[in-house]
Amino acid sequence: MRTTIDKAGRVVIPKSFRDSIGLSDGGDVEVIAEDGRIVISPRPIGKRLVSNDGVLVCVADGQVPPLTADQVRDVLEAIRR
């Protein structure tokens, strides 16, 4: 994909790219320079362990987008290998 940088330094990331890695409007991203490239990735969502009836449960500190059926299938296939 080719794009341009506007006068404010902004670059449009195509919707299909944003959707594939879970970026949404107003979402936080991490931008780093790596080996002469610009790498943009979603910032990890904070999480903590809480006790739920004596069982530790991981709870996200923010909104977590729902997984698609394809994402679940991909994870299951990767685990089974």
Secondary structure as UniProt FT lines:
FT   TURN            7..8
FT   HELIX           15..21
FT   TURN            25..26
FT   STRAND          29..34
FT   TURN            35..36
FT   STRAND          37..42
FT   STRAND          47..52
FT   TURN            53..54
FT   STRAND          55..60
FT   HELIX           69..80
//
